[in-house]
Amino acid sequence: MKKIVKYSAMAAICLVVASGCRKEYNEINTDPSTYNPKTFNPNFVLTSAQLGYSGSVDLGYDTWRANLIYCSTMMQGLSSVISYWAGDKYNLNPGYTAAYWGFSANTITSGDGAYPEQVRLIVDLVANTKGKPEYKNLHQISRIMRALIFQRLTDLYGDVPYSEAGLGFLEKNYTPKYDKQKDMYVDMIKEVTEAVAALDANGDKPSADVFYNGNPEKWKRFGNSLILRMGMRLSKVDPAAAQVYVQQVLGKTMTSNEDNAFIMGDLSGGRTTMNRNSQVLAGDGGEEQFYIKWSKTFIDFLKTNNDPRLGVIAVTNLFVNKDSKAQNPDANTNPAVQKGMPNGKDQSVIPGLSITLDPSFSGYVNYSSPSPALIKKNGPTFVLTYGESELLLADAAQRFGVGGSAADHYRKGVVASITYLQQYDPAAVITETVANAYADAHPYNAANGLEMINTQYWALNNTKLDFYESWANWRRTGFPVLTPVVYPGNATNGTIPRRFPYPVAEAASNATNYNAAIAGIPGGDLLTSRVWWDKL
């Protein structure tokens, strides 16, 4: 199933126009010349919002800083010895933790981040398609997209502007209140539930939808899988509600890897549609292609379990020196030689901290990099997959005794997590036979079932390069069990961070609501504070 971005030129025009004519973040949507239903086909606004969610239009800032610099290293999917990769050491860089929101030194005027690039677009789209029969399905898809966008935002920061967000043009509200995460989850699930029910097989099929080309049946399965994910996020804080939401979607979620949602990069659109994870990991940011490696934690997990993914997601000797971005065609794919780089190391000469003094060090080229199949700039950015939905169903079955057999869902999730890799590139194909042999060799054991399920969920999201979701699910479940790094001067007293602090610029642009939100955070606005659903 190919999902080439066919509308990159029109999306780029929408984005360029939509990003202009604003002086400050709190004035987003104030200029009616940006876009409106009379000027643009609203289908292409959906394209722009989807590209924004994938990180494709952010010039790398939120993907680079939030997903890679912070989430990937905190979750020990990737490892880095570059000093400004703050997440690897649990250091606080306020500009980097603010990047996803849309406020840092480099994003105030350029409009990068979720609120300018995603929220502003999707809120307008929902409003401007409501009650219009010709856009019936586009409206429902937009409601689902809105929940998808806000789930990531609230999972990263906690209470955030939601019900009043993006209403600058529509309602002249430039200082939105921060909604409670609990209230957001109730409303997001309600919105997706209603949207799924209203999708019409005989209605419009938005051709500019770069997830599913407007297919309402696939959007129904996507929406129900999103409800499953949102419902399971509540498994610790409100298990009764979590069970209700899970039972609501049983038998209605994704059915195979053909339902996977992803956006295929398209270099013909230039930077607008480029796969942003790949851009960074292939070296467009500087020397990162040479110094960013798979984490020792992740590679050791794959090696210990003789996991067939190791031979397709990791290579050694890919970039031969820090000054070259050329990929070595003779990079070593042999699983036996793959080696992950420890987290919490640097380029100093201090014993215990220096990577070059670590017993594992034999040259940077001998640590494992993400394979070329995973870091193509025109490759896919995965959003939500069948493998995730099956593993979440396995968790629900084990935890709550609903939805059938945990062992059955687990097996389906593991097999799908292995075989989906072919959607990256033909070089990453792992056959059903091989995947089933792995599942046979690692049967489900209810005694440590939740750990098995959620460690596989972590492994899947590592290969998806969706470290946002790795971090969220780890905070929900505590799995996999990770050993924190203890780096001198870290901001968390050697504990893995639990949330991103709010952008400090909010103190000036939205002071009253910002101060009220901070006052409601137990322990203060810190990396160690917890969002509502993240309970001990």
Secondary structure, 3 states (H helix, E strand, C coil): CCCECCCHHHHHHHHHHHHCCCCCHHHCCCCCCCCCCCCCCHHHHHHHHHHHHHCCCCCCHHHHHHHHHHHHHHCCCEEECCCCCHHHHCCCCHHHHHCCCCCCCCCCCCCCCHHHHHHHHHHHHHHHHCCCHHHHHHHHHHHHHHHHHHHHHHHHHCCEECCCCCCHHHHCCCCCCEECHHHHHHHHHHHHHHHHHHCCCCCCCCCCCCCCCCCHHHHHHHHHHHHHHHHHCCCCCCHHHHHHHHHHHCCCCCCCHHHCEEEECCHHHHHHHCCHHHHHHCCCCCCHHHHEEEEHHHHHHHHHCCCCCHHHHEEECCCCCCCCCCCCCCCECCHHHCCCECCCCECCCCCCCECCCCCCCCCHHHCCEECHHHCCCCCEEEEECHHHHHHHHHHHHHHHCCCCCHHHHHHHHHHHHHHHHHHCCHHHCCCHHHHHHHHHHCCCCHHHHHHHHHHHHHHHHHHHCCHHHHHHHHHHHCCCCCCCCCCCCCCCCCCCCCCCCCCCCHHHHCHHHHHHHHHCCCCCCCCCCCCCCCCC
